[in-house]
C-alpha cells in the first residue's frame, strides 16, 4: 500500500488495440472512433480505476493477513479463558466441598471440647469472683486489724510513758 501510483496523461495510457472488452463494446455500440477524446478519456479512467482496484485488492489481502493472525491469537486467548473458567468452577466446587467437610469436622471433633472448655472457663470465672471477694474482705479486715494494733500500741505506749513520768516526778 506504500507504492506510489504514477499518473500519466491519457495519451500515454491509451492503446487503441489493448482495450478491455467492455470498452470495445462501447466503441462499437456507439460507433466511436479510436481517436475520439471521449474514448481516450474513458480508457484513461478505466486504466486508473483498474490500478486503484488492484491497489485496494492488495491492501485488502494485507489487512486480511494481519487480521487473521490477530483473530487466531484471540481464539487462542478465548480457548484459554474457557479452560481457566472450567478449572475455576472445579476449584470453586472443591473449595465448597472442603468448606463443608471442615465445618462438619469442626462440629464433630471440636464441639465437645469447646463446650467443656467454655464450662471450665465459666467455673473458673465464678471461682475467681469468689476469690476476689475473699481478698477484698481479707484486705479490709487486715487494714482494720492494723489500725486497731496501732491504736492499742499507742495507748500502751502512752500509759507506759505516763507511768514513767509520774514515777520520775513523784518519786523524788
Secondary structure, DSSP 8 states (H G I E B T S, - for coil): --S------HHHH--TTS--HHHHHHHHHTT--TT-HHHHHHHHHHHHHHHHHHHHHHHHHHHHHHHHHHHHHHHHHHHHHHHHHHHHHHHHHHHHHHHHHHHHHIIIIIHHHHHHHHHHHHHHHHHHHHHHHHHHHHHHHHHHHHHHHHHHHHHHHHHHHHHHHHHHHH--
